[in-house]
Amino acid sequence: MARKQLHFNSSRAIADFKSKMIMVADDLINEYYAEVYNKLRTNSGKGSLDKLSENQENYLRRKVIGYAMAIMDSYGTGSKMDKNNPFLNEYMNSSLWNDLRTGYEITGRKKGTYKNIYGATDYSSGSMAGENVESIAKPTTPSYAFQNAEIWFFQGERTKQVLNLVIGEYCREMYKYFEYR
């Protein structure tokens, strides 16, 4: 009769670890999404927020995506916008930016069709071309929903705390992957 030996079931350990990481990634992205969502001030900003979850063999990807209205809610608009918006330079140098707009103030467009911030075609009569129109299109102050959530979540080490807790719990239960056969 063969002597029994101690074996480590690595495939089960890896599968359980991956399952735990998927669960914790989903929990964290839901928490982050809720934090951003609850800090956005406008319904249009909240409606312009989405989550992306992707599980691949060697990585998990989770994102909170803020479309145009969520970004404008978080960073503000017009003369009241946060000038430190990491997307602002790209936007100002895109075809979506009003070429008559020389500063941050919301400015009337020249007559004709143009693509708005959503990528849809719009039309301007040109009646206020080059003029400050912030009395009509009110500028908004930033809600800082994304910025504050990122500070709390990442610089405040929320992710690190949760991962340390879950990985510690997993490691304390490593004994269950050893089999005596």
N, C-alpha and C positions, 0 to 999 in steps of 0.2 A: 504494500500500500504506500502510495506517494505521500510525502509529508506536506502538510498545508503550508502555504506561504502567504505573506501579506502583500496585497496588490493595491495599487492606486488606480481608481477608475477615472482617468483623466478626461475621457470623452463626456462622462456624466458631469464632472466638475466644471468643464468648460461650458457645456450646455446650460447648466444651472446659473453659472456666473453671467453668461450672455443674457439669459432670461431676466436675471436681477437687474442688470444694467439697462435693459429695455424698459423695465418697469420704473426704475428711478429716473431715467431720461424723460419718460412720459410725464411722470409726476412733476419734475422740475420745469419742463416746458409749459405745463398747465399752470403752474404757480407763477411763472414769469409772465405768461400771457395774461393771467388775471390781474397781475400787478400793473401792467401797461394799460389794459382795458379799463380798469377802475380809475386810472389817473387821466385818461383822455377826457376832455370836456365836452366834445361834440358827438352827437349820434352818428354823424357822417364819418368822423374819425374812427369811432368804434366799429362802424360797419365796414371800414377799410382796413381791418386788421385780420390776419389769418395765421394759421400754424402749418408747418410742414414737418412731417415725420417720415424718415426713410431708414430702413434697416437693410444693411448690406452684410456680406459675409464678414468683412473686416472692420466695419465702422457703423456707427449709429449717427444719424444727422437729425437734429431738431432745430427749427428756426421759428421765430415769430417774425412775420412779414408785415410791414406797414406800407400800405399803398399810399397814393398821393394824399388823401384826406387825413390819414393817420399821421403822416409825416408833417403836414401843415399844422395839424392840431398840436403836435409835440414841439415843433420848432417855431411856430408862429408864422405870420404872413406880413407882407408889406414892410412898412417902416418899423413895425414892432417885432419883426422876426429876430430870432437868435442868429447873429451873423457867424457863429461858430458851427453852424450846421455842416456836417461833413459832406453833405450832398449838394450844398449850395453852389459851389464853384462849377461842378459838373452841370447843374441845371442852368446856371447863368450863361454857360458856354454852349448850350444846346439849341436846337432849332425851336424848342418850346418857349424859350425866353423872349419876351417882347423886345425887339431890337431898338425901340424908342425909349426903353426904360434904362436910364443912365445911372440911377441910384437904386435904393431899396424900395422907394415909394411905388405903389401900384399906379401904373401909367396907362392911359388910353392907347389903343393900337391904331395903326393906320388902316385905311379902308381896304377891305378884302377878306379873304378866308385865311385862316391860320389854324394850327394844331394847338389845342389847349393842353393843360398839364396832364390830362387823362389820355391824350393821344387822339381825341376826337376832333373833327373839323368843326370850326366855329366861324362866325362872320362878324366883322366889325364895320360899322357905318363910317368910322373914321372921324366922327363929329368931335371927339375929345382926344384925337391923336396927339401923343406927346405930353398931355396934361396929367397932372396928379388927380387921380380919381378916387382917392381914399375917403372922400365924403360919401361916395356911392358904394364902392367895394371896400368895406371897412377892414383895416388891418387887424390882426389878432395877436395877442401876446401868447407866448409859448406856454403849454401846459407842462412841458418837460417830462412827459409820461415815459418815453423811452430812456431819456438821460437818467432820471432818478431811479428807474427800475434797474438799469445797468449798474449804477453805483451801488445800490443795495445788494443786488444779486451777485455781482462779480467782485467788486472792490470790498464789499462787506463780507465776502467769502461764504455766502449762502451755499453755492454749488459745492465748494470744498467741504463744508461742514456735513452736508447731506451725503456726499460720496464717502467721506471718512467713516461716517456712521454705518453705512450700508456695507462697505468693504470690510470693516472691522467685524460686523455681524457675520458676514460670509466666512471670513477666515476662522472665526471661533467655531464654526460648524464644519470645518474641513475633515474632521474625523469620520464623517459619514461617507466619504468617498474612498475610504480604505476598506478593503474586503479581505477577509481571511478565508482562503480556499485552497 
